[in-house]
Amino acid sequence: MKTLDSRYQQAHKEAKLAVALAFAYFLWWYGFAYGFAPQSIEQALPTLYFGLPFWFLMSCIVGPLLFTILCALMVKYLYQDMPLDIEQDPPHEQ
């Protein structure tokens, strides 16, 4: 079985991956929501894709779908199954 230290290292690695994926999703959402949104209401109507503006489609439709798939792939291939119970070391004989 894995030692407690190796389980902590794996848990820290998995936590860092989860935070990195959440940060990447925020950057994706923010970049498309504010980067491609029209500057003012007075501009001409935006080009619509499937009846939605591009910025909305990418930030609120494609983004969640993409990052849900990335999360599932991360859990399947990068996370490891490990027991959470603490194993007691047998006492040392002298």
C-alpha positions in Angstrom: 0.0 0.0 0.0 1.0 3.6 -0.4 2.5 5.4 2.5 0.7 8.4 4.0 3.2 10.8 2.5 2.7 9.5 -1.0 -1.1 9.8 -0.6 -0.7 13.4 0.5 1.6 14.1 -2.5 -1.0 12.6 -4.8 -3.8 14.5 -3.1 -1.9 17.8 -3.5 -1.2 17.1 -7.1 -4.9 16.4 -7.8 -5.9 19.6 -5.9 -3.5 21.6 -8.0 -4.9 20.1 -11.2 -8.4 20.9 -10.1 -7.5 24.5 -9.2 -5.7 24.9 -12.6 -8.7 23.6 -14.5 -11.0 26.0 -12.6 -8.7 28.9 -13.3 -8.5 27.9 -17.0 -12.3 27.8 -17.1 -12.5 31.3 -15.6 -10.0 32.7 -18.1 -12.0 31.0 -21.0 -15.2 32.5 -19.7 -13.8 36.0 -19.0 -11.9 36.1 -22.3 -14.9 35.3 -24.4 -17.5 37.1 -22.3 -15.6 40.4 -22.2 -13.2 40.0 -25.1 -15.8 39.4 -27.8 -18.8 41.2 -26.3 -19.9 44.4 -28.2 -18.4 47.6 -26.9 -21.7 49.5 -26.9 -25.4 48.8 -27.5 -25.4 51.4 -30.3 -23.3 49.1 -32.5 -24.9 47.0 -35.2 -26.4 43.7 -34.1 -23.7 41.0 -33.7 -23.4 38.1 -36.0 -25.5 35.2 -34.6 -24.4 31.6 -34.5 -27.3 29.2 -33.8 -29.3 32.3 -32.9 -26.8 33.4 -30.2 -24.0 36.0 -30.2 -20.5 34.5 -30.6 -19.4 35.7 -27.1 -22.4 34.1 -25.4 -22.1 30.9 -27.4 -18.5 30.4 -26.5 -18.6 31.6 -22.9 -21.9 30.1 -21.7 -22.6 27.1 -24.0 -19.3 25.7 -25.4 -17.2 26.6 -22.3 -19.2 24.6 -19.8 -19.4 21.6 -22.1 -15.7 21.7 -23.0 -14.6 22.0 -19.4 -17.0 19.3 -18.2 -15.4 16.9 -20.7 -11.9 18.1 -19.6 -12.9 17.5 -16.0 -14.1 14.0 -16.7 -10.9 13.2 -18.7 -8.8 14.6 -15.9 -10.5 12.4 -13.3 -10.3 9.3 -15.5 -6.6 9.6 -16.5 -4.8 11.8 -13.9 -6.5 11.0 -10.6 -5.7 7.8 -8.8 -8.0 5.7 -6.7 -6.6 5.2 -3.2 -8.0 4.1 0.2 -8.7 6.9 2.7 -8.3 4.8 5.8 -5.2 5.1 7.9 -3.2 1.9 8.2 -1.6 1.3 11.6 2.0 0.2 11.5 2.7 -2.9 13.5 4.8 -2.2 16.7 8.5 -2.8 16.3 10.0 -5.7 18.2 13.1 -5.1 20.1 
